[in-house]
Amino acid sequence: MRHEGLCVSLVPLFNHLEIEDQQKIHSLVTHRKVEKGEQILAPNGESQLVIVASGSMKVYHLSASGKEQLLRVIEPGGYEGESQLLG
């Protein structure tokens, strides 16, 4: 497997690791293409680390009135859910 093909190498949390260690982490990754507007994470959903390999991902909170409050936009190489991973 080529180093350039590892999405984990995009993430600062992992890109300093030896290639063999990155490959071990990569073997645990599930690749998934999502459509614009598709929900990826939910507040009470399954704990997971999401790595954005291409495109972007909006992280937002819904107010009590249902209004979307944008928290951040994650670009390629960014990730969300590390607190679930690291406890």
N, C-alpha and C positions, 0 to 999 in steps of 0.2 A: 504494500500500500504506500502510495506517495504521501509525503508530509503535507504537500499543498492541498490534498483532498480531505484532510481532517478538519472538520468544523471546530473541534475543540482547540485547534491551534489559533483560531481567531480570538479566543477569550483570554484576557490578561491573567485570569485565575489559573489557566492551564498552559499558556504558551511558553512558559519558562521550563516546563518539564521536559525530560528526555523523550525522544520520539517513541521509544518503547512504552513509556508510561502514558503518553498521549494516545497511543494505539489501544491500550487497555481500556482507557476511559471511553474512547470512540466506540469500542465494541459494545458498550452499554447504551449507546445512543440510538434512539428511534427517530429516523428522519421522516418528516411529515410536511407536505406542502399544504398551505392553508389559503383559502380565498379571502379577498379583502372583506373586512367586516365580520369574519368568522371569529367567535370567541375561542380563545386558547386556554386561558386560565380563569378560574372562578374563585372568589374569596374562600369558600368552604369546600373547594374541589380537591382533587388528588394533588399531593405534594410532588412537585417536579421542577426541574431546572430546564428553562427554555433558552436555547441559544438561537439568535437570529443570524442565519447564514446569508440571506439576501432579503432585500425589501426592508420594511420597517414594521414595528409593532407599537401600538399605542397602549399605554397603561393608564387606566382611568378608574375613577370611583363614581358610582351612581349615587346622587343625593337622594334624600327621602322623597323628593318630588319627581325623581326619575331623570334629572338632568345630569348629563355626562360632565365630570370634572376631570380634565386632563392632568395627569400627574407627571408623565414623561413620555418621550418617544424614544424607542430603542432602535438603533441602526445596526447594520451588519457588524458582527463581532461583539455586540452587546448581549446581555443576558438578564433574565429575571428569575427569581425563585431560589437564589443562592442561600437565603436564610433557611429554606426548607432542607437544603442539602447539608449545610454546616451546623444546623441545629441552633 
